[in-house]
Amino acid sequence: MFPYQLLNVTQHQSIVMAEREPQRYLSKVEILTENGKQVETEILVNKPYSIGGWKIYQLSYDSTRGKWSDISVLELVRDPWLPFVYVGIYLMIAGAVLLLFTAQKSRE
């Protein structure tokens, strides 16, 4: 069911062990911005680094080389409309709460 590695000790004995999986994916990067700012940081999977309105995510690495990999796949995401989305969500919640209070008054 799971991938494994096999080590034959003798003709009749073998040692079987599950493939090792990395405990974390980490990239040490140096970021240069348009305005000349230079930042050295570490980016982990699911822990992006934010700079200048951009978020930098680590997507993958060279899995064939394992921990000796010197290749990382990074994704840069910029979402300038995100604050407006949050304002809209908060307005909808406030409207729902207000509707609950005004609906009870109209029943009375």
Biopython code that builds the backbone (N, CA, C, O; Angstrom):
import numpy as np
from Bio.PDB.StructureBuilder import StructureBuilder

atoms = [
    (1, "MET", "N", (0.821, -1.189, 0.000)),
    (1, "MET", "CA", (0.000, 0.000, 0.000)),
    (1, "MET", "C", (0.872, 1.263, 0.000)),
    (1, "MET", "O", (0.549, 2.226, -0.695)),
    (2, "PHE", "N", (1.960, 1.275, 0.759)),
    (2, "PHE", "CA", (2.841, 2.432, 0.830)),
    (2, "PHE", "C", (4.174, 2.094, 0.177)),
    (2, "PHE", "O", (4.592, 0.938, 0.236)),
    (3, "PRO", "N", (4.856, 3.047, -0.441)),
    (3, "PRO", "CA", (6.171, 2.768, -1.021)),
    (3, "PRO", "C", (7.164, 2.398, 0.077)),
    (3, "PRO", "O", (7.080, 2.905, 1.196)),
    (4, "TYR", "N", (8.078, 1.535, -0.243)),
    (4, "TYR", "CA", (9.033, 1.054, 0.754)),
    (4, "TYR", "C", (10.394, 0.851, 0.118)),
    (4, "TYR", "O", (10.539, 0.874, -1.104)),
    (5, "GLN", "N", (11.399, 0.650, 0.980)),
    (5, "GLN", "CA", (12.746, 0.295, 0.549)),
    (5, "GLN", "C", (13.083, -1.049, 1.151)),
    (5, "GLN", "O", (12.686, -1.353, 2.276)),
    (6, "LEU", "N", (13.812, -1.848, 0.408)),
    (6, "LEU", "CA", (14.114, -3.215, 0.808)),
    (6, "LEU", "C", (15.628, -3.385, 0.874)),
    (6, "LEU", "O", (16.345, -2.969, -0.036)),
    (7, "LEU", "N", (16.116, -4.002, 1.961)),
    (7, "LEU", "CA", (17.528, -4.316, 2.117)),
    (7, "LEU", "C", (17.649, -5.805, 2.391)),
    (7, "LEU", "O", (17.211, -6.290, 3.434)),
    (8, "ASN", "N", (18.246, -6.527, 1.448)),
    (8, "ASN", "CA", (18.438, -7.968, 1.634)),
    (8, "ASN", "C", (19.660, -8.190, 2.513)),
    (8, "ASN", "O", (20.775, -7.825, 2.142)),
    (9, "VAL", "N", (19.442, -8.798, 3.694)),
    (9, "VAL", "CA", (20.525, -9.076, 4.630)),
    (9, "VAL", "C", (21.183, -10.396, 4.255)),
    (9, "VAL", "O", (22.401, -10.469, 4.092)),
    (10, "THR", "N", (20.387, -11.413, 4.122)),
    (10, "THR", "CA", (20.854, -12.727, 3.663)),
    (10, "THR", "C", (19.902, -13.175, 2.575)),
    (10, "THR", "O", (19.023, -12.428, 2.144)),
    (11, "GLN", "N", (20.095, -14.425, 2.133)),
    (11, "GLN", "CA", (19.219, -14.936, 1.078)),
    (11, "GLN", "C", (17.781, -15.103, 1.568)),
    (11, "GLN", "O", (16.842, -15.028, 0.777)),
    (12, "HIS", "N", (17.610, -15.328, 2.869)),
    (12, "HIS", "CA", (16.281, -15.577, 3.425)),
    (12, "HIS", "C", (15.785, -14.457, 4.337)),
    (12, "HIS", "O", (14.651, -14.521, 4.810)),
    (13, "GLN", "N", (16.591, -13.447, 4.593)),
    (13, "GLN", "CA", (16.179, -12.358, 5.484)),
    (13, "GLN", "C", (16.320, -11.010, 4.775)),
    (13, "GLN", "O", (17.281, -10.750, 4.051)),
    (14, "SER", "N", (15.335, -10.185, 5.015)),
    (14, "SER", "CA", (15.337, -8.835, 4.437)),
    (14, "SER", "C", (14.812, -7.852, 5.475)),
    (14, "SER", "O", (14.060, -8.216, 6.379)),
    (15, "ILE", "N", (15.216, -6.629, 5.328)),
    (15, "ILE", "CA", (14.701, -5.551, 6.172)),
    (15, "ILE", "C", (13.905, -4.624, 5.259)),
    (15, "ILE", "O", (14.394, -4.172, 4.223)),
    (16, "VAL", "N", (12.675, -4.354, 5.665)),
    (16, "VAL", "CA", (11.799, -3.493, 4.882)),
    (16, "VAL", "C", (11.471, -2.262, 5.718)),
    (16, "VAL", "O", (11.132, -2.365, 6.897)),
    (17, "MET", "N", (11.578, -1.088, 5.080)),
    (17, "MET", "CA", (11.308, 0.150, 5.790)),
    (17, "MET", "C", (10.526, 1.090, 4.872)),
    (17, "MET", "O", (10.801, 1.176, 3.675)),
    (18, "ALA", "N", (9.569, 1.777, 5.434)),
    (18, "ALA", "CA", (8.787, 2.742, 4.646)),
    (18, "ALA", "C", (9.683, 3.885, 4.185)),
    (18, "ALA", "O", (10.657, 4.234, 4.852)),
    (19, "GLU", "N", (9.337, 4.467, 3.025)),
    (19, "GLU", "CA", (10.089, 5.611, 2.503)),
    (19, "GLU", "C", (10.007, 6.759, 3.500)),
    (19, "GLU", "O", (8.957, 7.013, 4.089)),
    (20, "ARG", "N", (11.111, 7.437, 3.677)),
    (20, "ARG", "CA", (11.118, 8.596, 4.570)),
    (20, "ARG", "C", (10.465, 9.779, 3.884)),
    (20, "ARG", "O", (10.644, 10.003, 2.687)),
    (21, "GLU", "N", (9.709, 10.525, 4.659)),
    (21, "GLU", "CA", (9.100, 11.751, 4.156)),
    (21, "GLU", "C", (9.719, 12.925, 4.895)),
    (21, "GLU", "O", (9.989, 12.829, 6.092)),
    (22, "PRO", "N", (9.947, 14.022, 4.203)),
    (22, "PRO", "CA", (10.547, 15.178, 4.870)),
    (22, "PRO", "C", (9.618, 15.730, 5.942)),
    (22, "PRO", "O", (8.395, 15.712, 5.796)),
    (23, "GLN", "N", (10.219, 16.220, 7.019)),
    (23, "GLN", "CA", (9.426, 16.780, 8.106)),
    (23, "GLN", "C", (8.941, 18.188, 7.767)),
    (23, "GLN", "O", (7.884, 18.615, 8.231)),
    (24, "ARG", "N", (9.712, 18.898, 6.964)),
    (24, "ARG", "CA", (9.302, 20.233, 6.538)),
    (24, "ARG", "C", (10.036, 20.592, 5.258)),
    (24, "ARG", "O", (11.122, 20.083, 4.978)),
    (25, "TYR", "N", (9.426, 21.469, 4.494)),
    (25, "TYR", "CA", (10.022, 22.003, 3.276)),
    (25, "TYR", "C", (10.396, 23.444, 3.568)),
    (25, "TYR", "O", (9.531, 24.249, 3.915)),
    (26, "LEU", "N", (11.663, 23.781, 3.435)),
    (26, "LEU", "CA", (12.134, 25.115, 3.783)),
    (26, "LEU", "C", (13.039, 25.632, 2.666)),
    (26, "LEU", "O", (13.884, 24.900, 2.150)),
    (27, "SER", "N", (12.855, 26.885, 2.304)),
    (27, "SER", "CA", (13.726, 27.531, 1.320)),
    (27, "SER", "C", (14.305, 28.794, 1.929)),
    (27, "SER", "O", (13.577, 29.622, 2.477)),
    (28, "LYS", "N", (15.610, 28.937, 1.830)),
    (28, "LYS", "CA", (16.266, 30.174, 2.245)),
    (28, "LYS", "C", (16.408, 31.025, 0.998)),
    (28, "LYS", "O", (17.094, 30.648, 0.048)),
    (29, "VAL", "N", (15.745, 32.191, 1.011)),
    (29, "VAL", "CA", (15.709, 33.036, -0.182)),
    (29, "VAL", "C", (16.199, 34.445, 0.134)),
    (29, "VAL", "O", (16.142, 34.910, 1.273)),
    (30, "GLU", "N", (16.675, 35.098, -0.903)),
    (30, "GLU", "CA", (17.045, 36.504, -0.838)),
    (30, "GLU", "C", (16.136, 37.254, -1.796)),
    (30, "GLU", "O", (16.111, 36.967, -2.993)),
    (31, "ILE", "N", (15.393, 38.212, -1.269)),
    (31, "ILE", "CA", (14.396, 38.942, -2.046)),
    (31, "ILE", "C", (14.902, 40.359, -2.301)),
    (31, "ILE", "O", (15.322, 41.056, -1.377)),
    (32, "LEU", "N", (14.858, 40.772, -3.557)),
    (32, "LEU", "CA", (15.210, 42.133, -3.944)),
    (32, "LEU", "C", (13.957, 42.800, -4.496)),
    (32, "LEU", "O", (13.353, 42.296, -5.443)),
    (33, "THR", "N", (13.562, 43.932, -3.911)),
    (33, "THR", "CA", (12.365, 44.627, -4.368)),
    (33, "THR", "C", (12.736, 45.718, -5.372)),
    (33, "THR", "O", (13.910, 46.034, -5.563)),
    (34, "GLU", "N", (11.709, 46.284, -6.007)),
    (34, "GLU", "CA", (11.930, 47.341, -6.997)),
    (34, "GLU", "C", (12.566, 48.583, -6.392)),
    (34, "GLU", "O", (13.340, 49.270, -7.057)),
    (35, "ASN", "N", (12.245, 48.877, -5.131)),
    (35, "ASN", "CA", (12.791, 50.082, -4.500)),
    (35, "ASN", "C", (14.160, 49.847, -3.857)),
    (35, "ASN", "O", (14.656, 50.718, -3.141)),
    (36, "GLY", "N", (14.772, 48.700, -4.096)),
    (36, "GLY", "CA", (16.129, 48.433, -3.623)),
    (36, "GLY", "C", (16.224, 47.749, -2.280)),
    (36, "GLY", "O", (17.328, 47.543, -1.775)),
    (37, "LYS", "N", (15.115, 47.394, -1.693)),
    (37, "LYS", "CA", (15.134, 46.706, -0.404)),
    (37, "LYS", "C", (15.592, 45.264, -0.603)),
    (37, "LYS", "O", (15.134, 44.576, -1.515)),
    (38, "GLN", "N", (16.498, 44.819, 0.258)),
    (38, "GLN", "CA", (17.026, 43.458, 0.179)),
    (38, "GLN", "C", (16.700, 42.731, 1.483)),
    (38, "GLN", "O", (17.033, 43.199, 2.572)),
    (39, "VAL", "N", (16.036, 41.563, 1.349)),
    (39, "VAL", "CA", (15.592, 40.799, 2.516)),
    (39, "VAL", "C", (16.037, 39.354, 2.358)),
    (39, "VAL", "O", (15.850, 38.746, 1.304)),
    (40, "GLU", "N", (16.625, 38.813, 3.412)),
    (40, "GLU", "CA", (16.934, 37.382, 3.447)),
    (40, "GLU", "C", (15.974, 36.733, 4.429)),
    (40, "GLU", "O", (15.850, 37.182, 5.569)),
    (41, "THR", "N", (15.288, 35.672, 3.991)),
    (41, "THR", "CA", (14.288, 35.036, 4.836)),
    (41, "THR", "C", (14.178, 33.552, 4.516)),
    (41, "THR", "O", (14.777, 33.061, 3.560)),
    (42, "GLU", "N", (13.411, 32.858, 5.326)),
    (42, "GLU", "CA", (13.115, 31.445, 5.095)),
    (42, "GLU", "C", (11.625, 31.319, 4.816)),
    (42, "GLU", "O", (10.800, 31.893, 5.527)),
    (43, "ILE", "N", (11.287, 30.565, 3.776)),
    (43, "ILE", "CA", (9.887, 30.361, 3.407)),
    (43, "ILE", "C", (9.560, 28.890, 3.592)),
    (43, "ILE", "O", (10.240, 28.016, 3.054)),
    (44, "LEU", "N", (8.512, 28.627, 4.358)),
    (44, "LEU", "CA", (8.035, 27.269, 4.603)),
    (44, "LEU", "C", (6.746, 27.033, 3.840)),
    (44, "LEU", "O", (6.039, 27.980, 3.495)),
    (45, "VAL", "N", (6.439, 25.775, 3.578)),
    (45, "VAL", "CA", (5.161, 25.439, 2.969)),
    (45, "VAL", "C", (4.058, 25.843, 3.946)),
    (45, "VAL", "O", (4.157, 25.578, 5.144)),
    (46, "ASN", "N", (3.014, 26.482, 3.435)),
    (46, "ASN", "CA", (1.863, 26.965, 4.206)),
    (46, "ASN", "C", (2.205, 28.098, 5.163)),
    (46, "ASN", "O", (1.375, 28.461, 5.997)),
    (47, "LYS", "N", (3.403, 28.665, 5.068)),
    (47, "LYS", "CA", (3.766, 29.848, 5.842)),
    (47, "LYS", "C", (4.438, 30.825, 4.885)),
    (47, "LYS", "O", (5.664, 30.921, 4.841)),
    (48, "PRO", "N", (3.622, 31.553, 4.115)),
    (48, "PRO", "CA", (4.201, 32.452, 3.108)),
    (48, "PRO", "C", (4.863, 33.663, 3.745)),
    (48, "PRO", "O", (4.611, 34.000, 4.902)),
    (49, "TYR", "N", (5.708, 34.302, 2.966)),
    (49, "TYR", "CA", (6.347, 35.549, 3.381)),
    (49, "TYR", "C", (5.667, 36.688, 2.632)),
    (49, "TYR", "O", (5.478, 36.603, 1.418)),
    (50, "SER", "N", (5.300, 37.744, 3.335)),
    (50, "SER", "CA", (4.623, 38.893, 2.718)),
    (50, "SER", "C", (5.586, 40.064, 2.609)),
    (50, "SER", "O", (6.287, 40.405, 3.561)),
    (51, "ILE", "N", (5.606, 40.672, 1.426)),
    (51, "ILE", "CA", (6.435, 41.856, 1.217)),
    (51, "ILE", "C", (5.826, 42.683, 0.085)),
    (51, "ILE", "O", (5.537, 42.159, -0.992)),
    (52, "GLY", "N", (5.638, 43.950, 0.332)),
    (52, "GLY", "CA", (5.166, 44.880, -0.687)),
    (52, "GLY", "C", (3.845, 44.500, -1.340)),
    (52, "GLY", "O", (3.680, 44.705, -2.542)),
    (53, "GLY", "N", (2.904, 43.955, -0.586)),
    (53, "GLY", "CA", (1.615, 43.550, -1.147)),
    (53, "GLY", "C", (1.632, 42.188, -1.823)),
    (53, "GLY", "O", (0.606, 41.748, -2.341)),
    (54, "TRP", "N", (2.760, 41.521, -1.829)),
    (54, "TRP", "CA", (2.895, 40.191, -2.438)),
    (54, "TRP", "C", (3.056, 39.143, -1.348)),
    (54, "TRP", "O", (3.608, 39.418, -0.283)),
    (55, "LYS", "N", (2.578, 37.962, -1.619)),
    (55, "LYS", "CA", (2.818, 36.811, -0.747)),
    (55, "LYS", "C", (3.612, 35.793, -1.551)),
    (55, "LYS", "O", (3.268, 35.485, -2.692)),
    (56, "ILE", "N", (4.676, 35.273, -0.947)),
    (56, "ILE", "CA", (5.538, 34.299, -1.618)),
    (56, "ILE", "C", (5.329, 32.955, -0.930)),
    (56, "ILE", "O", (5.611, 32.796, 0.258)),
    (57, "TYR", "N", (4.828, 31.993, -1.701)),
    (57, "TYR", "CA", (4.562, 30.649, -1.196)),
    (57, "TYR", "C", (5.582, 29.672, -1.775)),
    (57, "TYR", "O", (6.016, 29.827, -2.916)),
    (58, "GLN", "N", (5.960, 28.677, -0.996)),
    (58, "GLN", "CA", (6.773, 27.585, -1.524)),
    (58, "GLN", "C", (5.820, 26.468, -1.924)),
    (58, "GLN", "O", (5.061, 25.961, -1.097)),
    (59, "LEU", "N", (5.864, 26.091, -3.190)),
    (59, "LEU", "CA", (4.965, 25.063, -3.694)),
    (59, "LEU", "C", (5.583, 23.682, -3.656)),
    (59, "LEU", "O", (4.921, 22.711, -3.289)),
    (60, "SER", "N", (6.852, 23.588, -4.033)),
    (60, "SER", "CA", (7.461, 22.276, -4.173)),
    (60, "SER", "C", (8.979, 22.408, -4.161)),
    (60, "SER", "O", (9.519, 23.502, -4.000)),
    (61, "TYR", "N", (9.651, 21.289, -4.332)),
    (61, "TYR", "CA", (11.099, 21.244, -4.438)),
    (61, "TYR", "C", (11.455, 20.024, -5.275)),
    (61, "TYR", "O", (10.567, 19.271, -5.675)),
    (62, "ASP", "N", (12.730, 19.818, -5.544)),
    (62, "ASP", "CA", (13.181, 18.666, -6.325)),
    (62, "ASP", "C", (13.132, 17.430, -5.432)),
    (62, "ASP", "O", (14.079, 17.153, -4.696)),
    (63, "SER", "N", (12.027, 16.686, -5.499)),
    (63, "SER", "CA", (11.829, 15.546, -4.600)),
    (63, "SER", "C", (12.744, 14.365, -4.931)),
    (63, "SER", "O", (12.921, 13.480, -4.093)),
    (64, "THR", "N", (13.323, 14.330, -6.121)),
    (64, "THR", "CA", (14.227, 13.223, -6.457)),
    (64, "THR", "C", (15.539, 13.328, -5.696)),
    (64, "THR", "O", (16.191, 12.314, -5.448)),
    (65, "ARG", "N", (15.936, 14.546, -5.321)),
    (65, "ARG", "CA", (17.194, 14.725, -4.578)),
    (65, "ARG", "C", (16.964, 14.829, -3.077)),
    (65, "ARG", "O", (17.925, 14.841, -2.308)),
    (66, "GLY", "N", (15.713, 14.903, -2.649)),
    (66, "GLY", "CA", (15.401, 14.928, -1.220)),
    (66, "GLY", "C", (15.973, 16.144, -0.524)),
    (66, "GLY", "O", (15.843, 17.269, -1.006)),
    (67, "LYS", "N", (16.616, 15.909, 0.628)),
    (67, "LYS", "CA", (17.111, 17.037, 1.416)),
    (67, "LYS", "C", (18.307, 17.738, 0.779)),
    (67, "LYS", "O", (18.697, 18.812, 1.237)),
    (68, "TRP", "N", (18.887, 17.168, -0.246)),
    (68, "TRP", "CA", (20.006, 17.793, -0.954)),
    (68, "TRP", "C", (19.528, 18.605, -2.149)),
    (68, "TRP", "O", (20.338, 19.050, -2.963)),
    (69, "SER", "N", (18.236, 18.797, -2.257)),
    (69, "SER", "CA", (17.670, 19.551, -3.370)),
    (69, "SER", "C", (18.110, 21.013, -3.298)),
    (69, "SER", "O", (18.107, 21.621, -2.227)),
    (70, "ASP", "N", (18.486, 21.563, -4.442)),
    (70, "ASP", "CA", (18.821, 22.981, -4.496)),
    (70, "ASP", "C", (17.837, 23.749, -5.379)),
    (70, "ASP", "O", (18.110, 24.873, -5.801)),
    (71, "ILE", "N", (16.683, 23.123, -5.651)),
    (71, "ILE", "CA", (15.641, 23.744, -6.460)),
    (71, "ILE", "C", (14.357, 23.855, -5.644)),
    (71, "ILE", "O", (13.908, 22.879, -5.042)),
    (72, "SER", "N", (13.778, 25.038, -5.629)),
    (72, "SER", "CA", (12.480, 25.254, -4.990)),
    (72, "SER", "C", (11.543, 25.889, -6.006)),
    (72, "SER", "O", (11.962, 26.693, -6.839)),
    (73, "VAL", "N", (10.283, 25.521, -5.927)),
    (73, "VAL", "CA", (9.265, 26.120, -6.773)),
    (73, "VAL", "C", (8.494, 27.107, -5.902)),
    (73, "VAL", "O", (7.859, 26.717, -4.922)),
    (74, "LEU", "N", (8.554, 28.389, -6.267)),
    (74, "LEU", "CA", (7.900, 29.437, -5.498)),
    (74, "LEU", "C", (6.754, 30.023, -6.307)),
    (74, "LEU", "O", (6.791, 30.035, -7.538)),
    (75, "GLU", "N", (5.734, 30.511, -5.606)),
    (75, "GLU", "CA", (4.599, 31.156, -6.247)),
    (75, "GLU", "C", (4.405, 32.519, -5.605)),
    (75, "GLU", "O", (4.356, 32.629, -4.380)),
    (76, "LEU", "N", (4.295, 33.556, -6.423)),
    (76, "LEU", "CA", (4.043, 34.906, -5.940)),
    (76, "LEU", "C", (2.592, 35.262, -6.218)),
    (76, "LEU", "O", (2.115, 35.122, -7.345)),
    (77, "VAL", "N", (1.888, 35.725, -5.184)),
    (77, "VAL", "CA", (0.470, 36.044, -5.303)),
    (77, "VAL", "C", (0.252, 37.471, -4.819)),
    (77, "VAL", "O", (0.739, 37.865, -3.760)),
    (78, "ARG", "N", (-0.493, 38.242, -5.617)),
    (78, "ARG", "CA", (-0.865, 39.594, -5.221)),
    (78, "ARG", "C", (-2.361, 39.730, -5.392)),
    (78, "ARG", "O", (-2.890, 39.467, -6.472)),
    (79, "ASP", "N", (-3.053, 40.140, -4.334)),
    (79, "ASP", "CA", (-4.502, 40.278, -4.371)),
    (79, "ASP", "C", (-4.885, 41.651, -3.823)),
    (79, "ASP", "O", (-5.156, 41.783, -2.630)),
    (80, "PRO", "N", (-4.912, 42.667, -4.675)),
    (80, "PRO", "CA", (-5.201, 44.014, -4.181)),
    (80, "PRO", "C", (-6.646, 44.200, -3.730)),
    (80, "PRO", "O", (-6.934, 45.170, -3.029)),
    (81, "TRP", "N", (-7.567, 43.311, -4.103)),
    (81, "TRP", "CA", (-8.975, 43.452, -3.743)),
    (81, "TRP", "C", (-9.312, 42.782, -2.419)),
    (81, "TRP", "O", (-10.453, 42.876, -1.966)),
    (82, "LEU", "N", (-8.370, 42.117, -1.794)),
    (82, "LEU", "CA", (-8.647, 41.372, -0.567)),
    (82, "LEU", "C", (-9.211, 42.241, 0.566)),
    (82, "LEU", "O", (-10.146, 41.792, 1.229)),
    (83, "PRO", "N", (-8.707, 43.451, 0.831)),
    (83, "PRO", "CA", (-9.317, 44.273, 1.883)),
    (83, "PRO", "C", (-10.790, 44.582, 1.618)),
    (83, "PRO", "O", (-11.593, 44.618, 2.550)),
    (84, "PHE", "N", (-11.148, 44.804, 0.351)),
    (84, "PHE", "CA", (-12.549, 45.072, 0.018)),
    (84, "PHE", "C", (-13.426, 43.834, 0.249)),
    (84, "PHE", "O", (-14.588, 43.955, 0.637)),
    (85, "VAL", "N", (-12.871, 42.666, 0.012)),
    (85, "VAL", "CA", (-13.609, 41.420, 0.265)),
    (85, "VAL", "C", (-13.888, 41.284, 1.754)),
    (85, "VAL", "O", (-14.996, 40.924, 2.152)),
    (86, "TYR", "N", (-12.878, 41.572, 2.581)),
    (86, "TYR", "CA", (-13.085, 41.497, 4.033)),
    (86, "TYR", "C", (-14.123, 42.516, 4.506)),
    (86, "TYR", "O", (-14.952, 42.196, 5.358)),
    (87, "VAL", "N", (-14.089, 43.724, 3.973)),
    (87, "VAL", "CA", (-15.091, 44.736, 4.333)),
    (87, "VAL", "C", (-16.487, 44.240, 3.951)),
    (87, "VAL", "O", (-17.432, 44.404, 4.723)),
    (88, "GLY", "N", (-16.624, 43.647, 2.785)),
    (88, "GLY", "CA", (-17.913, 43.109, 2.354)),
    (88, "GLY", "C", (-18.420, 42.003, 3.263)),
    (88, "GLY", "O", (-19.611, 41.943, 3.568)),
    (89, "ILE", "N", (-17.518, 41.124, 3.697)),
    (89, "ILE", "CA", (-17.917, 40.040, 4.612)),
    (89, "ILE", "C", (-18.399, 40.621, 5.936)),
    (89, "ILE", "O", (-19.424, 40.191, 6.466)),
    (90, "TYR", "N", (-17.658, 41.606, 6.480)),
    (90, "TYR", "CA", (-18.061, 42.217, 7.751)),
    (90, "TYR", "C", (-19.391, 42.970, 7.614)),
    (90, "TYR", "O", (-20.196, 42.967, 8.545)),
    (91, "LEU", "N", (-19.625, 43.604, 6.483)),
    (91, "LEU", "CA", (-20.898, 44.280, 6.261)),
    (91, "LEU", "C", (-22.053, 43.275, 6.198)),
    (91, "LEU", "O", (-23.139, 43.547, 6.712)),
    (92, "MET", "N", (-21.826, 42.125, 5.576)),
    (92, "MET", "CA", (-22.874, 41.095, 5.521)),
    (92, "MET", "C", (-23.179, 40.549, 6.921)),
    (92, "MET", "O", (-24.341, 40.321, 7.257)),
    (93, "ILE", "N", (-22.158, 40.342, 7.722)),
    (93, "ILE", "CA", (-22.376, 39.865, 9.098)),
    (93, "ILE", "C", (-23.136, 40.913, 9.902)),
    (93, "ILE", "O", (-24.077, 40.580, 10.623)),
    (94, "ALA", "N", (-22.733, 42.174, 9.782)),
    (94, "ALA", "CA", (-23.433, 43.251, 10.499)),
    (94, "ALA", "C", (-24.875, 43.344, 10.037)),
    (94, "ALA", "O", (-25.770, 43.549, 10.857)),
    (95, "GLY", "N", (-25.122, 43.198, 8.742)),
    (95, "GLY", "CA", (-26.492, 43.232, 8.229)),
    (95, "GLY", "C", (-27.327, 42.076, 8.751)),
    (95, "GLY", "O", (-28.506, 42.258, 9.053)),
    (96, "ALA", "N", (-26.736, 40.883, 8.863)),
    (96, "ALA", "CA", (-27.470, 39.727, 9.386)),
    (96, "ALA", "C", (-27.826, 39.932, 10.857)),
    (96, "ALA", "O", (-28.940, 39.620, 11.278)),
    (97, "VAL", "N", (-26.888, 40.453, 11.633)),
    (97, "VAL", "CA", (-27.165, 40.710, 13.053)),
    (97, "VAL", "C", (-28.230, 41.796, 13.192)),
    (97, "VAL", "O", (-29.139, 41.668, 14.013)),
    (98, "LEU", "N", (-28.130, 42.849, 12.409)),
    (98, "LEU", "CA", (-29.123, 43.921, 12.445)),
    (98, "LEU", "C", (-30.498, 43.410, 12.036)),
    (98, "LEU", "O", (-31.507, 43.824, 12.608)),
    (99, "LEU", "N", (-30.548, 42.531, 11.069)),
    (99, "LEU", "CA", (-31.809, 41.948, 10.622)),
    (99, "LEU", "C", (-32.457, 41.111, 11.728)),
    (99, "LEU", "O", (-33.681, 41.099, 11.862)),
    (100, "LEU", "N", (-31.642, 40.417, 12.514)),
    (100, "LEU", "CA", (-32.185, 39.636, 13.626)),
    (100, "LEU", "C", (-32.870, 40.542, 14.651)),
    (100, "LEU", "O", (-33.951, 40.223, 15.145)),
    (101, "PHE", "N", (-32.234, 41.671, 14.966)),
    (101, "PHE", "CA", (-32.812, 42.569, 15.965)),
    (101, "PHE", "C", (-34.048, 43.299, 15.434)),
    (101, "PHE", "O", (-35.020, 43.476, 16.169)),
    (102, "THR", "N", (-34.023, 43.714, 14.193)),
    (102, "THR", "CA", (-35.179, 44.434, 13.645)),
    (102, "THR", "C", (-36.342, 43.486, 13.366)),
    (102, "THR", "O", (-37.495, 43.912, 13.439)),
    (103, "ALA", "N", (-36.089, 42.236, 13.055)),
    (103, "ALA", "CA", (-37.170, 41.270, 12.815)),
    (103, "ALA", "C", (-37.916, 40.982, 14.111)),
    (103, "ALA", "O", (-39.131, 40.791, 14.080)),
    (104, "GLN", "N", (-37.234, 40.946, 15.235)),
    (104, "GLN", "CA", (-37.898, 40.701, 16.512)),
    (104, "GLN", "C", (-38.770, 41.894, 16.913)),
    (104, "GLN", "O", (-39.837, 41.696, 17.496)),
    (105, "LYS", "N", (-38.352, 43.099, 16.621)),
    (105, "LYS", "CA", (-39.147, 44.270, 16.953)),
    (105, "LYS", "C", (-40.415, 44.353, 16.113)),
    (105, "LYS", "O", (-41.456, 44.786, 16.606)),
    (106, "SER", "N", (-40.339, 43.945, 14.858)),
    (106, "SER", "CA", (-41.515, 44.022, 13.991)),
    (106, "SER", "C", (-42.568, 42.977, 14.385)),
    (106, "SER", "O", (-43.753, 43.186, 14.127)),
    (107, "ARG", "N", (-42.168, 41.868, 14.997)),
    (107, "ARG", "CA", (-43.120, 40.860, 15.447)),
    (107, "ARG", "C", (-43.924, 41.350, 16.643)),
    (107, "ARG", "O", (-45.087, 40.979, 16.805)),
    (108, "GLU", "N", (-43.327, 42.160, 17.458)),
    (108, "GLU", "CA", (-43.999, 42.673, 18.657)),
    (108, "GLU", "C", (-45.013, 43.696, 18.252)),
    (108, "GLU", "O", (-45.696, 44.259, 19.107)),
]
sb = StructureBuilder()
sb.init_structure("model")
sb.init_model(0)
sb.init_chain("A")
sb.init_seg("    ")
for serial, (resi, resn, name, xyz) in enumerate(atoms, 1):
    if name == "N":
        sb.init_residue(resn, " ", resi, " ")
    sb.init_atom(name, np.array(xyz, "f"), 0.0, 1.0, " ", f" {name:<3s}", serial, name[0])
structure = sb.get_structure()
